[in-house]
Amino acid sequence: MSAAQPAATIGSTVEVATNSAFDEARLAAYLAGRIAEFSGPMRVQRFEGGQSNPTFLLSTQDHRYVLRRKPAGILLKSAHAVDREYRITKALHEAGLPVAEPLMLCEDEDVIGSIFYVMRYVPGRSFWDPRMPGLEPTERAAIYDSANETLARLHMVDFAALGLSDYGRPGNYFERQISRWSRQYDASRTIDIPEMERLIDWLPGAIPPTEERTTIIHGDYSFHNLLVHPTQPRVSAVIDWELSTLGDPLGDLTYHMMEWFRPEGVDVRGTLRGADLAGLGIPTAEDYARRYCERTGLACDPTHPFYRAFNLFRVAAILQGIAGRARDGVQTGANASDIVTRIEPLAKAAWQAAQEAGAG
């Protein structure tokens, strides 16, 4: 999907050799019978940068669509569940949340070799760098407030009324997440990282006591997964719902707030650390959290170092999954080898945050 970023563009596409990803003629015939306005001929391009579910831009004379599919190869249990993505986006679109409209789900693996779904293309801007270079301070302020309001709206959705009571397990969100990503790290292990072992031991007993709530959780709520309207400073769509579930909204909020706390050099998304926030028109972490709490009624301290340790650990485990897929010859993006080099620095930064939170 369309995006803007210095030096590179999020959502930029590359040409794929005809039928190198799948049988395009067969797909076009399949879609023509299931999407009312679809009519070929169809051009297929692949979005760059994705490491999880391969994503393609389908262009016809009058319309553009986005196709997300499972990658080929042996996959970790519960990973790459594009059927879950389809289900959550369909429910949220019908509830009026800003998501791309899902049009159809195909569970017949014979069509393109794996299950997939198709959604309507949403034009927009998306940013790796949270400082959003090139924008005016007033525009940055409005985009940040729209991101805050969008997250609050998501967390206020009545998921039971949308038929999503079984979309995840309520309660013990951070314990379940720590267990899940510890298992993934272990299953995908390529080298031994002592800090990851220490975090796996320390995190379960260090969760700050809070009043836990259960809401829909996006799981990767970051500016690179927000499409900002092409000309207006507002979120037009939240994308990439692969990690969504039911859980504690504090999980989404504290992950999103890593924009303020992320150490330099551990993530391609950059950081607000050391930035002149007032000059940029960006709120402080405390002000951003306060506005979210006003909108949702949630009382918490998302700046606690435990959450930095947890979220850095979680990202390291996710990237370790990419390393494991590359090791096993499963389809990954062109920059997989670069991503693998970030795992150990992330683990070290996570352990440093853990020590700030009292880890021995």
Residue pairs with C-beta under 8 A, 6 or more apart in sequence:
1 11
1 47
1 66
1 100
1 121
1 122
1 123
1 124
1 126
1 227
1 237
1 239
2 11
2 123
2 124
2 125
2 126
2 227
2 230
3 9
3 10
3 11
3 12
3 124
3 125
3 126
3 127
3 227
4 10
4 125
4 126
4 127
4 134
5 126
5 127
5 128
5 129
6 129
6 133
6 134
8 128
10 49
10 126
10 127
10 128
10 224
11 47
11 48
11 49
11 126
12 47
12 48
12 49
13 45
13 46
13 47
13 48
13 57
14 45
14 46
14 48
15 45
16 44
16 45
16 46
16 56
18 24
18 44
19 25
21 44
21 46
21 54
21 56
21 112
22 69
22 111
22 112
22 113
23 112
24 42
24 44
26 111
26 112
27 42
27 67
27 111
27 112
28 38
28 40
28 41
28 42
30 106
30 111
31 38
31 42
31 58
31 65
31 104
31 118
32 38
32 39
32 40
34 103
34 104
35 65
35 103
35 104
35 118
37 62
37 63
38 60
38 63
38 65
39 60
39 61
39 62
40 60
41 60
41 61
42 58
42 59
42 60
43 58
43 59
43 60
44 56
44 57
44 58
45 56
45 57
45 59
46 54
46 55
46 56
46 57
47 55
47 56
47 57
47 66
48 333
48 334
49 333
49 335
50 333
51 322
51 332
51 333
51 335
51 336
51 339
52 71
52 80
52 240
52 242
53 68
53 69
53 70
53 71
53 80
53 82
53 85
53 242
54 68
54 69
54 71
54 331
55 66
55 67
55 68
55 69
56 66
56 67
56 68
56 69
57 64
57 65
57 66
57 121
58 64
58 65
58 66
58 67
58 118
59 65
63 120
63 121
64 120
64 121
65 103
65 118
65 119
65 120
65 121
66 100
66 118
66 119
66 120
66 121
67 116
67 117
67 118
68 82
68 85
68 116
68 117
68 119
69 82
69 112
69 113
69 114
69 115
69 116
70 80
70 82
70 114
70 115
70 116
71 80
71 114
71 325
71 330
71 331
71 332
72 113
72 114
72 330
72 331
73 325
73 328
73 329
73 330
73 331
74 328
74 330
75 330
76 184
76 187
76 188
76 321
76 324
79 321
80 242
81 242
82 105
82 115
82 116
82 117
82 242
83 105
83 107
83 115
83 117
84 167
84 241
84 242
84 244
85 117
85 241
85 242
85 244
86 102
86 105
86 117
87 164
87 167
88 164
88 167
88 216
88 241
88 244
89 99
89 100
89 102
89 119
89 241
90 102
91 162
91 163
91 164
92 99
92 154
92 157
92 162
92 216
93 99
93 100
93 101
93 102
94 162
95 157
95 162
97 150
97 153
97 154
97 157
97 238
98 150
98 235
98 236
98 237
98 238
99 237
99 238
99 239
99 241
100 119
100 120
100 121
100 122
100 237
100 239
101 119
101 120
102 117
102 118
102 119
103 117
103 118
103 119
103 120
104 117
104 118
105 115
105 116
105 117
106 112
106 115
106 116
106 117
106 118
107 115
108 115
109 115
122 227
122 236
122 237
122 239
123 227
123 230
123 236
124 227
124 228
124 229
124 230
124 236
124 237
125 227
125 228
125 229
125 230
126 223
126 224
126 225
126 226
126 227
126 228
127 223
127 224
127 228
128 223
128 224
128 268
128 269
128 270
129 269
129 270
130 223
130 259
130 269
130 270
130 271
130 272
130 282
131 270
131 272
131 275
131 280
131 282
132 139
132 140
132 143
132 223
132 280
135 143
136 281
137 279
137 280
137 281
138 233
138 281
139 233
139 281
140 233
140 280
140 281
140 282
141 281
141 282
141 283
142 233
142 234
143 228
143 233
143 234
143 235
144 281
144 282
144 283
144 288
145 283
145 291
146 228
146 233
146 234
146 235
147 223
147 226
147 235
147 256
148 288
148 291
148 292
148 295
149 295
150 226
150 235
150 238
151 218
151 221
151 252
151 253
151 256
151 292
152 292
152 295
152 296
154 215
154 216
154 218
154 238
154 252
155 213
155 215
155 216
155 249
155 252
155 296
155 298
156 215
156 295
156 296
157 215
157 216
159 165
159 167
159 215
159 216
159 246
164 216
164 246
167 216
167 244
167 245
167 246
168 217
168 245
168 246
168 247
169 176
169 246
170 214
170 246
171 212
171 214
172 212
173 212
173 214
173 217
173 247
173 248
173 250
173 251
174 203
174 207
174 248
174 251
174 310
175 204
175 207
176 247
177 247
177 251
177 310
177 314
178 200
178 203
178 204
178 310
178 313
179 204
181 313
181 314
181 317
181 318
182 200
182 317
184 317
184 318
184 320
184 321
185 196
185 200
185 316
185 317
185 320
187 324
188 317
188 320
188 321
188 323
188 324
188 325
188 327
189 320
189 324
190 320
190 323
190 324
190 327
190 340
191 344
193 316
193 343
193 344
193 347
195 344
195 347
195 348
195 350
195 351
196 313
196 316
196 317
196 347
198 351
198 354
198 359
199 309
199 313
199 347
199 350
199 351
199 354
202 354
202 359
203 306
203 309
203 310
203 313
203 354
206 306
206 309
206 354
206 357
206 358
206 359
207 306
208 301
208 304
208 306
210 248
210 250
210 300
211 299
212 248
212 250
213 248
213 249
213 298
214 246
214 247
214 248
215 246
215 247
215 248
215 249
216 244
216 245
216 246
217 243
217 244
217 245
217 246
217 247
217 248
217 249
217 251
217 252
218 225
218 238
218 241
218 243
218 244
218 252
219 241
219 242
219 243
219 244
219 245
219 251
219 252
219 255
220 240
220 242
220 243
220 255
221 238
221 252
221 255
221 256
222 255
222 256
222 258
222 259
222 269
223 259
223 269
224 269
225 238
225 239
225 240
226 235
226 237
226 238
226 239
227 235
227 236
227 237
227 238
227 239
228 234
228 235
228 236
229 235
229 236
249 296
249 298
250 298
250 300
250 302
250 307
253 289
253 292
253 298
253 300
253 302
254 302
254 307
254 308
254 310
254 311
255 311
255 314
257 285
257 288
257 289
257 302
257 303
257 307
258 308
258 311
258 312
259 269
259 271
259 272
260 271
260 272
260 273
260 284
260 285
260 288
261 271
261 273
261 285
261 303
261 308
262 269
262 270
262 271
262 272
262 273
262 312
263 271
263 273
263 345
263 349
264 271
264 273
264 274
265 345
266 312
266 342
266 345
266 346
266 349
267 315
267 342
267 346
268 342
272 282
275 282
277 283
277 284
283 291
285 302
285 303
286 303
289 300
289 302
289 303
292 298
293 299
293 300
304 357
305 353
305 354
305 356
305 357
306 353
306 354
306 357
308 350
308 353
308 356
309 350
309 351
309 353
309 354
309 356
309 357
309 359
310 350
312 346
312 347
312 349
312 350
312 353
313 346
313 347
313 350
315 346
316 342
316 343
316 346
316 347
316 350
319 339
319 340
319 342
319 343
319 346
320 343
322 332
322 336
322 339
322 340
323 336
323 339
323 340
323 343
325 331
325 332
325 336
326 332
326 336
326 337
326 340
333 339
351 359
